[in-house]
Amino acid sequence: MSAEIREILHGAEKYVGQQVTVAGWVRTARDVKACAFVEVNDG
């Protein structure tokens, strides 16, 4: 399944229980205790 990141974010219920592969480049990444936050840009 191929989709842009904004499509995944705005239609998240459609992707529940499915494996999603995100392609792009990492703009920022940080770890906070047990969570990691990654900002991905797909252009």
mmCIF entry with sequence, helices, sheets and N, C-alpha, C, O atoms, coordinates in Angstrom:
data_MODEL
# 
_entry.id   MODEL 
# 
_entity.id                         1 
_entity.type                       polymer 
_entity.pdbx_number_of_molecules   1 
# 
_entity_poly.entity_id                      1 
_entity_poly.type                           'polypeptide(L)' 
_entity_poly.nstd_linkage                   no 
_entity_poly.nstd_monomer                   no 
_entity_poly.pdbx_seq_one_letter_code       MSAEIREILHGAEKYVGQQVTVAGWVRTARDVKACAFVEVNDG 
_entity_poly.pdbx_seq_one_letter_code_can   MSAEIREILHGAEKYVGQQVTVAGWVRTARDVKACAFVEVNDG 
_entity_poly.pdbx_strand_id                 A 
# 
loop_
_entity_poly_seq.entity_id 
_entity_poly_seq.num 
_entity_poly_seq.mon_id 
_entity_poly_seq.hetero 
1 1  MET n 
1 2  SER n 
1 3  ALA n 
1 4  GLU n 
1 5  ILE n 
1 6  ARG n 
1 7  GLU n 
1 8  ILE n 
1 9  LEU n 
1 10 HIS n 
1 11 GLY n 
1 12 ALA n 
1 13 GLU n 
1 14 LYS n 
1 15 TYR n 
1 16 VAL n 
1 17 GLY n 
1 18 GLN n 
1 19 GLN n 
1 20 VAL n 
1 21 THR n 
1 22 VAL n 
1 23 ALA n 
1 24 GLY n 
1 25 TRP n 
1 26 VAL n 
1 27 ARG n 
1 28 THR n 
1 29 ALA n 
1 30 ARG n 
1 31 ASP n 
1 32 VAL n 
1 33 LYS n 
1 34 ALA n 
1 35 CYS n 
1 36 ALA n 
1 37 PHE n 
1 38 VAL n 
1 39 GLU n 
1 40 VAL n 
1 41 ASN n 
1 42 ASP n 
1 43 GLY n 
# 
_struct_asym.id          A 
_struct_asym.entity_id   1 
# 
loop_
_struct_conf.conf_type_id 
_struct_conf.id 
_struct_conf.pdbx_PDB_helix_id 
_struct_conf.beg_label_comp_id 
_struct_conf.beg_label_asym_id 
_struct_conf.beg_label_seq_id 
_struct_conf.pdbx_beg_PDB_ins_code 
_struct_conf.end_label_comp_id 
_struct_conf.end_label_asym_id 
_struct_conf.end_label_seq_id 
_struct_conf.pdbx_end_PDB_ins_code 
_struct_conf.beg_auth_comp_id 
_struct_conf.beg_auth_asym_id 
_struct_conf.beg_auth_seq_id 
_struct_conf.end_auth_comp_id 
_struct_conf.end_auth_asym_id 
_struct_conf.end_auth_seq_id 
_struct_conf.pdbx_PDB_helix_class 
_struct_conf.details 
_struct_conf.pdbx_PDB_helix_length 
HELX_P HELX_P1 AA1 ILE A 5  ? HIS A 10 ? ILE A 5  HIS A 10 1 ? 6 
HELX_P HELX_P2 AA2 ALA A 12 ? TYR A 15 ? ALA A 12 TYR A 15 5 ? 4 
# 
_struct_conf_type.id          HELX_P 
_struct_conf_type.criteria    ? 
_struct_conf_type.reference   ? 
# 
_struct_sheet.id               AA1 
_struct_sheet.type             ? 
_struct_sheet.number_strands   2 
_struct_sheet.details          ? 
# 
_struct_sheet_order.sheet_id     AA1 
_struct_sheet_order.range_id_1   1 
_struct_sheet_order.range_id_2   2 
_struct_sheet_order.offset       ? 
_struct_sheet_order.sense        anti-parallel 
# 
loop_
_struct_sheet_range.sheet_id 
_struct_sheet_range.id 
_struct_sheet_range.beg_label_comp_id 
_struct_sheet_range.beg_label_asym_id 
_struct_sheet_range.beg_label_seq_id 
_struct_sheet_range.pdbx_beg_PDB_ins_code 
_struct_sheet_range.end_label_comp_id 
_struct_sheet_range.end_label_asym_id 
_struct_sheet_range.end_label_seq_id 
_struct_sheet_range.pdbx_end_PDB_ins_code 
_struct_sheet_range.beg_auth_comp_id 
_struct_sheet_range.beg_auth_asym_id 
_struct_sheet_range.beg_auth_seq_id 
_struct_sheet_range.end_auth_comp_id 
_struct_sheet_range.end_auth_asym_id 
_struct_sheet_range.end_auth_seq_id 
AA1 1 TRP A 25 ? VAL A 32 ? TRP A 25 VAL A 32 
AA1 2 CYS A 35 ? ASN A 41 ? CYS A 35 ASN A 41 
# 
loop_
_atom_site.group_PDB 
_atom_site.id 
_atom_site.type_symbol 
_atom_site.label_atom_id 
_atom_site.label_alt_id 
_atom_site.label_comp_id 
_atom_site.label_asym_id 
_atom_site.label_entity_id 
_atom_site.label_seq_id 
_atom_site.pdbx_PDB_ins_code 
_atom_site.Cartn_x 
_atom_site.Cartn_y 
_atom_site.Cartn_z 
_atom_site.occupancy 
_atom_site.B_iso_or_equiv 
_atom_site.pdbx_formal_charge 
_atom_site.auth_seq_id 
_atom_site.auth_comp_id 
_atom_site.auth_asym_id 
_atom_site.auth_atom_id 
_atom_site.pdbx_PDB_model_num 
ATOM 1   N N  . MET A 1 1  ? 0.845  -1.169 0.000  1.00 0.00 ? 1  MET A N  1 
ATOM 2   C CA . MET A 1 1  ? 0.000  0.000  0.000  1.00 0.00 ? 1  MET A CA 1 
ATOM 3   C C  . MET A 1 1  ? 0.893  1.236  0.000  1.00 0.00 ? 1  MET A C  1 
ATOM 4   O O  . MET A 1 1  ? 1.837  1.325  0.786  1.00 0.00 ? 1  MET A O  1 
ATOM 5   N N  . SER A 1 2  ? 0.605  2.161  -0.855 1.00 0.00 ? 2  SER A N  1 
ATOM 6   C CA . SER A 1 2  ? 1.391  3.378  -0.957 1.00 0.00 ? 2  SER A CA 1 
ATOM 7   C C  . SER A 1 2  ? 0.506  4.579  -0.657 1.00 0.00 ? 2  SER A C  1 
ATOM 8   O O  . SER A 1 2  ? -0.603 4.683  -1.182 1.00 0.00 ? 2  SER A O  1 
ATOM 9   N N  . ALA A 1 3  ? 0.993  5.489  0.189  1.00 0.00 ? 3  ALA A N  1 
ATOM 10  C CA . ALA A 1 3  ? 0.239  6.682  0.544  1.00 0.00 ? 3  ALA A CA 1 
ATOM 11  C C  . ALA A 1 3  ? 1.202  7.747  1.027  1.00 0.00 ? 3  ALA A C  1 
ATOM 12  O O  . ALA A 1 3  ? 2.295  7.441  1.505  1.00 0.00 ? 3  ALA A O  1 
ATOM 13  N N  . GLU A 1 4  ? 0.790  8.998  0.901  1.00 0.00 ? 4  GLU A N  1 
ATOM 14  C CA . GLU A 1 4  ? 1.587  10.084 1.460  1.00 0.00 ? 4  GLU A CA 1 
ATOM 15  C C  . GLU A 1 4  ? 1.340  10.150 2.971  1.00 0.00 ? 4  GLU A C  1 
ATOM 16  O O  . GLU A 1 4  ? 0.306  9.703  3.465  1.00 0.00 ? 4  GLU A O  1 
ATOM 17  N N  . ILE A 1 5  ? 2.304  10.713 3.685  1.00 0.00 ? 5  ILE A N  1 
ATOM 18  C CA . ILE A 1 5  ? 2.208  10.797 5.142  1.00 0.00 ? 5  ILE A CA 1 
ATOM 19  C C  . ILE A 1 5  ? 0.949  11.540 5.557  1.00 0.00 ? 5  ILE A C  1 
ATOM 20  O O  . ILE A 1 5  ? 0.285  11.126 6.508  1.00 0.00 ? 5  ILE A O  1 
ATOM 21  N N  . ARG A 1 6  ? 0.601  12.621 4.878  1.00 0.00 ? 6  ARG A N  1 
ATOM 22  C CA . ARG A 1 6  ? -0.596 13.385 5.269  1.00 0.00 ? 6  ARG A CA 1 
ATOM 23  C C  . ARG A 1 6  ? -1.863 12.552 5.105  1.00 0.00 ? 6  ARG A C  1 
ATOM 24  O O  . ARG A 1 6  ? -2.805 12.705 5.883  1.00 0.00 ? 6  ARG A O  1 
ATOM 25  N N  . GLU A 1 7  ? -1.899 11.667 4.099  1.00 0.00 ? 7  GLU A N  1 
ATOM 26  C CA . GLU A 1 7  ? -3.053 10.780 3.925  1.00 0.00 ? 7  GLU A CA 1 
ATOM 27  C C  . GLU A 1 7  ? -3.173 9.812  5.096  1.00 0.00 ? 7  GLU A C  1 
ATOM 28  O O  . GLU A 1 7  ? -4.275 9.530  5.567  1.00 0.00 ? 7  GLU A O  1 
ATOM 29  N N  . ILE A 1 8  ? -2.038 9.308  5.560  1.00 0.00 ? 8  ILE A N  1 
ATOM 30  C CA . ILE A 1 8  ? -2.041 8.381  6.694  1.00 0.00 ? 8  ILE A CA 1 
ATOM 31  C C  . ILE A 1 8  ? -2.498 9.099  7.956  1.00 0.00 ? 8  ILE A C  1 
ATOM 32  O O  . ILE A 1 8  ? -3.284 8.547  8.726  1.00 0.00 ? 8  ILE A O  1 
ATOM 33  N N  . LEU A 1 9  ? -2.021 10.318 8.181  1.00 0.00 ? 9  LEU A N  1 
ATOM 34  C CA . LEU A 1 9  ? -2.390 11.063 9.383  1.00 0.00 ? 9  LEU A CA 1 
ATOM 35  C C  . LEU A 1 9  ? -3.857 11.450 9.386  1.00 0.00 ? 9  LEU A C  1 
ATOM 36  O O  . LEU A 1 9  ? -4.497 11.408 10.436 1.00 0.00 ? 9  LEU A O  1 
ATOM 37  N N  . HIS A 1 10 ? -4.408 11.825 8.238  1.00 0.00 ? 10 HIS A N  1 
ATOM 38  C CA . HIS A 1 10 ? -5.801 12.281 8.182  1.00 0.00 ? 10 HIS A CA 1 
ATOM 39  C C  . HIS A 1 10 ? -6.800 11.139 8.039  1.00 0.00 ? 10 HIS A C  1 
ATOM 40  O O  . HIS A 1 10 ? -7.996 11.334 8.256  1.00 0.00 ? 10 HIS A O  1 
ATOM 41  N N  . GLY A 1 11 ? -6.332 9.967  7.681  1.00 0.00 ? 11 GLY A N  1 
ATOM 42  C CA . GLY A 1 11 ? -7.219 8.815  7.550  1.00 0.00 ? 11 GLY A CA 1 
ATOM 43  C C  . GLY A 1 11 ? -6.711 7.639  8.356  1.00 0.00 ? 11 GLY A C  1 
ATOM 44  O O  . GLY A 1 11 ? -6.748 6.500  7.892  1.00 0.00 ? 11 GLY A O  1 
ATOM 45  N N  . ALA A 1 12 ? -6.232 7.910  9.570  1.00 0.00 ? 12 ALA A N  1 
ATOM 46  C CA . ALA A 1 12 ? -5.554 6.906  10.393 1.00 0.00 ? 12 ALA A CA 1 
ATOM 47  C C  . ALA A 1 12 ? -6.394 5.653  10.630 1.00 0.00 ? 12 ALA A C  1 
ATOM 48  O O  . ALA A 1 12 ? -5.848 4.552  10.692 1.00 0.00 ? 12 ALA A O  1 
ATOM 49  N N  . GLU A 1 13 ? -7.713 5.804  10.763 1.00 0.00 ? 13 GLU A N  1 
ATOM 50  C CA . GLU A 1 13 ? -8.552 4.640  11.052 1.00 0.00 ? 13 GLU A CA 1 
ATOM 51  C C  . GLU A 1 13 ? -8.490 3.600  9.943  1.00 0.00 ? 13 GLU A C  1 
ATOM 52  O O  . GLU A 1 13 ? -8.722 2.416  10.191 1.00 0.00 ? 13 GLU A O  1 
ATOM 53  N N  . LYS A 1 14 ? -8.179 4.027  8.721  1.00 0.00 ? 14 LYS A N  1 
ATOM 54  C CA . LYS A 1 14 ? -8.078 3.113  7.583  1.00 0.00 ? 14 LYS A CA 1 
ATOM 55  C C  . LYS A 1 14 ? -6.841 2.217  7.686  1.00 0.00 ? 14 LYS A C  1 
ATOM 56  O O  . LYS A 1 14 ? -6.796 1.150  7.072  1.00 0.00 ? 14 LYS A O  1 
ATOM 57  N N  . TYR A 1 15 ? -5.838 2.646  8.459  1.00 0.00 ? 15 TYR A N  1 
ATOM 58  C CA . TYR A 1 15 ? -4.572 1.932  8.537  1.00 0.00 ? 15 TYR A CA 1 
ATOM 59  C C  . TYR A 1 15 ? -4.387 1.133  9.831  1.00 0.00 ? 15 TYR A C  1 
ATOM 60  O O  . TYR A 1 15 ? -3.343 0.509  10.023 1.00 0.00 ? 15 TYR A O  1 
ATOM 61  N N  . VAL A 1 16 ? -5.373 1.144  10.709 1.00 0.00 ? 16 VAL A N  1 
ATOM 62  C CA . VAL A 1 16 ? -5.274 0.424  11.977 1.00 0.00 ? 16 VAL A CA 1 
ATOM 63  C C  . VAL A 1 16 ? -5.130 -1.074 11.694 1.00 0.00 ? 16 VAL A C  1 
ATOM 64  O O  . VAL A 1 16 ? -5.908 -1.654 10.936 1.00 0.00 ? 16 VAL A O  1 
ATOM 65  N N  . GLY A 1 17 ? -4.126 -1.683 12.315 1.00 0.00 ? 17 GLY A N  1 
ATOM 66  C CA . GLY A 1 17 ? -3.892 -3.113 12.160 1.00 0.00 ? 17 GLY A CA 1 
ATOM 67  C C  . GLY A 1 17 ? -3.112 -3.491 10.915 1.00 0.00 ? 17 GLY A C  1 
ATOM 68  O O  . GLY A 1 17 ? -2.900 -4.676 10.657 1.00 0.00 ? 17 GLY A O  1 
ATOM 69  N N  . GLN A 1 18 ? -2.681 -2.502 10.135 1.00 0.00 ? 18 GLN A N  1 
ATOM 70  C CA . GLN A 1 18 ? -1.914 -2.775 8.928  1.00 0.00 ? 18 GLN A CA 1 
ATOM 71  C C  . GLN A 1 18 ? -0.465 -2.337 9.114  1.00 0.00 ? 18 GLN A C  1 
ATOM 72  O O  . GLN A 1 18 ? -0.166 -1.445 9.908  1.00 0.00 ? 18 GLN A O  1 
ATOM 73  N N  . GLN A 1 19 ? 0.413  -2.972 8.379  1.00 0.00 ? 19 GLN A N  1 
ATOM 74  C CA . GLN A 1 19 ? 1.807  -2.560 8.379  1.00 0.00 ? 19 GLN A CA 1 
ATOM 75  C C  . GLN A 1 19 ? 1.959  -1.414 7.387  1.00 0.00 ? 19 GLN A C  1 
ATOM 76  O O  . GLN A 1 19 ? 1.515  -1.505 6.242  1.00 0.00 ? 19 GLN A O  1 
ATOM 77  N N  . VAL A 1 20 ? 2.588  -0.341 7.839  1.00 0.00 ? 20 VAL A N  1 
ATOM 78  C CA . VAL A 1 20 ? 2.779  0.842  7.000  1.00 0.00 ? 20 VAL A CA 1 
ATOM 79  C C  . VAL A 1 20 ? 4.269  1.130  6.908  1.00 0.00 ? 20 VAL A C  1 
ATOM 80  O O  . VAL A 1 20 ? 4.963  1.164  7.924  1.00 0.00 ? 20 VAL A O  1 
ATOM 81  N N  . THR A 1 21 ? 4.757  1.335  5.701  1.00 0.00 ? 21 THR A N  1 
ATOM 82  C CA . THR A 1 21 ? 6.155  1.707  5.487  1.00 0.00 ? 21 THR A CA 1 
ATOM 83  C C  . THR A 1 21 ? 6.203  3.177  5.104  1.00 0.00 ? 21 THR A C  1 
ATOM 84  O O  . THR A 1 21 ? 5.519  3.610  4.177  1.00 0.00 ? 21 THR A O  1 
ATOM 85  N N  . VAL A 1 22 ? 7.017  3.941  5.825  1.00 0.00 ? 22 VAL A N  1 
ATOM 86  C CA . VAL A 1 22 ? 7.158  5.365  5.571  1.00 0.00 ? 22 VAL A CA 1 
ATOM 87  C C  . VAL A 1 22 ? 8.487  5.599  4.879  1.00 0.00 ? 22 VAL A C  1 
ATOM 88  O O  . VAL A 1 22 ? 9.533  5.168  5.364  1.00 0.00 ? 22 VAL A O  1 
ATOM 89  N N  . ALA A 1 23 ? 8.444  6.287  3.736  1.00 0.00 ? 23 ALA A N  1 
ATOM 90  C CA . ALA A 1 23 ? 9.662  6.609  2.992  1.00 0.00 ? 23 ALA A CA 1 
ATOM 91  C C  . ALA A 1 23 ? 9.840  8.119  2.978  1.00 0.00 ? 23 ALA A C  1 
ATOM 92  O O  . ALA A 1 23 ? 8.890  8.863  2.733  1.00 0.00 ? 23 ALA A O  1 
ATOM 93  N N  . GLY A 1 24 ? 11.030 8.553  3.234  1.00 0.00 ? 24 GLY A N  1 
ATOM 94  C CA . GLY A 1 24 ? 11.338 9.974  3.263  1.00 0.00 ? 24 GLY A CA 1 
ATOM 95  C C  . GLY A 1 24 ? 12.658 10.160 3.972  1.00 0.00 ? 24 GLY A C  1 
ATOM 96  O O  . GLY A 1 24 ? 13.467 9.235  4.041  1.00 0.00 ? 24 GLY A O  1 
ATOM 97  N N  . TRP A 1 25 ? 12.877 11.329 4.491  1.00 0.00 ? 25 TRP A N  1 
ATOM 98  C CA . TRP A 1 25 ? 14.102 11.561 5.239  1.00 0.00 ? 25 TRP A CA 1 
ATOM 99  C C  . TRP A 1 25 ? 13.755 12.155 6.599  1.00 0.00 ? 25 TRP A C  1 
ATOM 100 O O  . TRP A 1 25 ? 12.766 12.871 6.751  1.00 0.00 ? 25 TRP A O  1 
ATOM 101 N N  . VAL A 1 26 ? 14.587 11.841 7.573  1.00 0.00 ? 26 VAL A N  1 
ATOM 102 C CA . VAL A 1 26 ? 14.372 12.284 8.946  1.00 0.00 ? 26 VAL A CA 1 
ATOM 103 C C  . VAL A 1 26 ? 14.896 13.703 9.090  1.00 0.00 ? 26 VAL A C  1 
ATOM 104 O O  . VAL A 1 26 ? 16.068 13.978 8.831  1.00 0.00 ? 26 VAL A O  1 
ATOM 105 N N  . ARG A 1 27 ? 14.007 14.601 9.509  1.00 0.00 ? 27 ARG A N  1 
ATOM 106 C CA . ARG A 1 27 ? 14.408 15.989 9.737  1.00 0.00 ? 27 ARG A CA 1 
ATOM 107 C C  . ARG A 1 27 ? 14.942 16.164 11.152 1.00 0.00 ? 27 ARG A C  1 
ATOM 108 O O  . ARG A 1 27 ? 15.985 16.787 11.354 1.00 0.00 ? 27 ARG A O  1 
ATOM 109 N N  . THR A 1 28 ? 14.222 15.609 12.140 1.00 0.00 ? 28 THR A N  1 
ATOM 110 C CA . THR A 1 28 ? 14.674 15.659 13.523 1.00 0.00 ? 28 THR A CA 1 
ATOM 111 C C  . THR A 1 28 ? 14.287 14.358 14.212 1.00 0.00 ? 28 THR A C  1 
ATOM 112 O O  . THR A 1 28 ? 13.324 13.695 13.825 1.00 0.00 ? 28 THR A O  1 
ATOM 113 N N  . ALA A 1 29 ? 15.050 14.005 15.232 1.00 0.00 ? 29 ALA A N  1 
ATOM 114 C CA . ALA A 1 29 ? 14.740 12.823 16.039 1.00 0.00 ? 29 ALA A CA 1 
ATOM 115 C C  . ALA A 1 29 ? 15.189 13.098 17.463 1.00 0.00 ? 29 ALA A C  1 
ATOM 116 O O  . ALA A 1 29 ? 16.253 13.674 17.690 1.00 0.00 ? 29 ALA A O  1 
ATOM 117 N N  . ARG A 1 30 ? 14.359 12.675 18.433 1.00 0.00 ? 30 ARG A N  1 
ATOM 118 C CA . ARG A 1 30 ? 14.737 12.832 19.837 1.00 0.00 ? 30 ARG A CA 1 
ATOM 119 C C  . ARG A 1 30 ? 14.095 11.745 20.667 1.00 0.00 ? 30 ARG A C  1 
ATOM 120 O O  . ARG A 1 30 ? 13.004 11.269 20.355 1.00 0.00 ? 30 ARG A O  1 
ATOM 121 N N  . ASP A 1 31 ? 14.775 11.359 21.720 1.00 0.00 ? 31 ASP A N  1 
ATOM 122 C CA . ASP A 1 31 ? 14.282 10.364 22.667 1.00 0.00 ? 31 ASP A CA 1 
ATOM 123 C C  . ASP A 1 31 ? 13.880 11.058 23.952 1.00 0.00 ? 31 ASP A C  1 
ATOM 124 O O  . ASP A 1 31 ? 14.616 11.893 24.478 1.00 0.00 ? 31 ASP A O  1 
ATOM 125 N N  . VAL A 1 32 ? 12.708 10.708 24.453 1.00 0.00 ? 32 VAL A N  1 
ATOM 126 C CA . VAL A 1 32 ? 12.227 11.219 25.723 1.00 0.00 ? 32 VAL A CA 1 
ATOM 127 C C  . VAL A 1 32 ? 11.741 10.023 26.529 1.00 0.00 ? 32 VAL A C  1 
ATOM 128 O O  . VAL A 1 32 ? 10.676 9.469  26.257 1.00 0.00 ? 32 VAL A O  1 
ATOM 129 N N  . LYS A 1 33 ? 12.527 9.634  27.518 1.00 0.00 ? 33 LYS A N  1 
ATOM 130 C CA . LYS A 1 33 ? 12.236 8.471  28.363 1.00 0.00 ? 33 LYS A CA 1 
ATOM 131 C C  . LYS A 1 33 ? 11.902 7.257  27.508 1.00 0.00 ? 33 LYS A C  1 
ATOM 132 O O  . LYS A 1 33 ? 12.788 6.730  26.835 1.00 0.00 ? 33 LYS A O  1 
ATOM 133 N N  . ALA A 1 34 ? 10.658 6.797  27.511 1.00 0.00 ? 34 ALA A N  1 
ATOM 134 C CA . ALA A 1 34 ? 10.284 5.547  26.819 1.00 0.00 ? 34 ALA A CA 1 
ATOM 135 C C  . ALA A 1 34 ? 9.746  5.801  25.411 1.00 0.00 ? 34 ALA A C  1 
ATOM 136 O O  . ALA A 1 34 ? 9.344  4.853  24.736 1.00 0.00 ? 34 ALA A O  1 
ATOM 137 N N  . CYS A 1 35 ? 9.725  7.054  24.950 1.00 0.00 ? 35 CYS A N  1 
ATOM 138 C CA . CYS A 1 35 ? 9.184  7.375  23.624 1.00 0.00 ? 35 CYS A CA 1 
ATOM 139 C C  . CYS A 1 35 ? 10.267 7.978  22.730 1.00 0.00 ? 35 CYS A C  1 
ATOM 140 O O  . CYS A 1 35 ? 11.233 8.576  23.203 1.00 0.00 ? 35 CYS A O  1 
ATOM 141 N N  . ALA A 1 36 ? 10.075 7.802  21.446 1.00 0.00 ? 36 ALA A N  1 
ATOM 142 C CA . ALA A 1 36 ? 10.955 8.452  20.469 1.00 0.00 ? 36 ALA A CA 1 
ATOM 143 C C  . ALA A 1 36 ? 10.071 9.265  19.534 1.00 0.00 ? 36 ALA A C  1 
ATOM 144 O O  . ALA A 1 36 ? 9.009  8.805  19.114 1.00 0.00 ? 36 ALA A O  1 
ATOM 145 N N  . PHE A 1 37 ? 10.507 10.459 19.214 1.00 0.00 ? 37 PHE A N  1 
ATOM 146 C CA . PHE A 1 37 ? 9.784  11.332 18.300 1.00 0.00 ? 37 PHE A CA 1 
ATOM 147 C C  . PHE A 1 37 ? 10.657 11.537 17.059 1.00 0.00 ? 37 PHE A C  1 
ATOM 148 O O  . PHE A 1 37 ? 11.822 11.922 17.160 1.00 0.00 ? 37 PHE A O  1 
ATOM 149 N N  . VAL A 1 38 ? 10.074 11.272 15.895 1.00 0.00 ? 38 VAL A N  1 
ATOM 150 C CA . VAL A 1 38 ? 10.804 11.413 14.653 1.00 0.00 ? 38 VAL A CA 1 
ATOM 151 C C  . VAL A 1 38 ? 9.962  12.254 13.704 1.00 0.00 ? 38 VAL A C  1 
ATOM 152 O O  . VAL A 1 38 ? 8.797  11.940 13.458 1.00 0.00 ? 38 VAL A O  1 
ATOM 153 N N  . GLU A 1 39 ? 10.549 13.320 13.173 1.00 0.00 ? 39 GLU A N  1 
ATOM 154 C CA . GLU A 1 39 ? 9.873  14.136 12.174 1.00 0.00 ? 39 GLU A CA 1 
ATOM 155 C C  . GLU A 1 39 ? 10.397 13.683 10.811 1.00 0.00 ? 39 GLU A C  1 
ATOM 156 O O  . GLU A 1 39 ? 11.589 13.792 10.523 1.00 0.00 ? 39 GLU A O  1 
ATOM 157 N N  . VAL A 1 40 ? 9.486  13.175 9.977  1.00 0.00 ? 40 VAL A N  1 
ATOM 158 C CA . VAL A 1 40 ? 9.837  12.653 8.672  1.00 0.00 ? 40 VAL A CA 1 
ATOM 159 C C  . VAL A 1 40 ? 9.264  13.566 7.600  1.00 0.00 ? 40 VAL A C  1 
ATOM 160 O O  . VAL A 1 40 ? 8.117  14.001 7.700  1.00 0.00 ? 40 VAL A O  1 
ATOM 161 N N  . ASN A 1 41 ? 10.050 13.855 6.586  1.00 0.00 ? 41 ASN A N  1 
ATOM 162 C CA . ASN A 1 41 ? 9.608  14.687 5.468  1.00 0.00 ? 41 ASN A CA 1 
ATOM 163 C C  . ASN A 1 41 ? 9.593  13.826 4.223  1.00 0.00 ? 41 ASN A C  1 
ATOM 164 O O  . ASN A 1 41 ? 10.579 13.154 3.920  1.00 0.00 ? 41 ASN A O  1 
ATOM 165 N N  . ASP A 1 42 ? 8.485  13.838 3.496  1.00 0.00 ? 42 ASP A N  1 
ATOM 166 C CA . ASP A 1 42 ? 8.417  13.066 2.254  1.00 0.00 ? 42 ASP A CA 1 
ATOM 167 C C  . ASP A 1 42 ? 8.325  13.981 1.033  1.00 0.00 ? 42 ASP A C  1 
ATOM 168 O O  . ASP A 1 42 ? 7.951  13.547 -0.056 1.00 0.00 ? 42 ASP A O  1 
ATOM 169 N N  . GLY A 1 43 ? 8.667  15.235 1.229  1.00 0.00 ? 43 GLY A N  1 
ATOM 170 C CA . GLY A 1 43 ? 8.805  16.133 0.108  1.00 0.00 ? 43 GLY A CA 1 
ATOM 171 C C  . GLY A 1 43 ? 7.632  16.969 -0.180 1.00 0.00 ? 43 GLY A C  1 
ATOM 172 O O  . GLY A 1 43 ? 7.657  17.766 -1.118 1.00 0.00 ? 43 GLY A O  1 
# 
